[in-house]
């Protein structure tokens, strides 16, 4: 019954197109909370690193849904390393998109760059193309619904952001999320 309720909640989250609670908040406390929860549930063979730039400004949206995004990505990363030693890194930094950068689908401006990286087994190119498809999963029956990453993608887009993934078999995976910062954001030298 609990598993069915969880699947229904994921389907409902996937079908939502609007944010329930729009507030301005900082991502740093969200990341600290998620890493605390992940650390408690991961084996000692996985090293957890938190690399947060405290100067990154606030974003606007639903902190609970972004907590869900980071939790999902960290859980997947930890699962990819469960049979080996590995490192899970959660990072937060600045990213600037200039008006000249026409290759990016996001508007020019300052962004919070959130990354979740692992040193796990990586993702095959054919699978990488489908990871955000609803109900697509490579997990064994009973381990996943195939909705996690599609929900993550929807939530990020609802926050006017983008999500990218880089991976290769044997080298691990990095998810990068860009979210617009609110107001006049100071962009330090060296922001990328």
C-alpha positions, 0 to 999 in steps of 0.5 A: 500500500505504501509503495502504491501511494508513493507511485501515485504521489510521483505520478501527481508530481509529474503531472503538475505544471505549476509550483505550489509554494513560490518563495525566495530561498537559499539552496545551501540549507536544502543541500545541507539537509539532503546530505545529512539524510543521505549520509545516514543511509549510505554505507561507509564505502561511499564518501560524501562530499559537500562543496557549497559556495555560501555566496550563491544567491537565493532562487525562487520556487518550492524548496520542498520540490527542489529538496526532492530533486536533490534527494532523488539524484543523491539516492540514484548516485549512491545506488550506482556505487553500492557494490564498490567504494566511491565518492558522491559529491554535491556542489553549489556554485555560480554560473553566468550565461552571457547574451552572446551564448546563443547555444543555451536554452536559458536566458542570459543572467546569473544562475545557481549551478547545482551538481550531483556527481558520483564515481559509480558505474556510469551510464551507457550512451543508448540509456543516457538518451532515455533517462528522463523518459517517464516510466523508463528504468534499468532497475530490477522490478521492485527497485524503481518506478521509472518516474524519478528522473522524469519528475526531477526534469519536470521540477527543474523546468518548473523552476525555469531551470535546466538539467544536464547529464554527463556520463560514460561507462566506468567513469561515473555520472554528473548531473548539473542543474542551473536555476536562475538566482533572484534579484541583482546577483553579484557574480564573482570573478571566475564564475563559469 
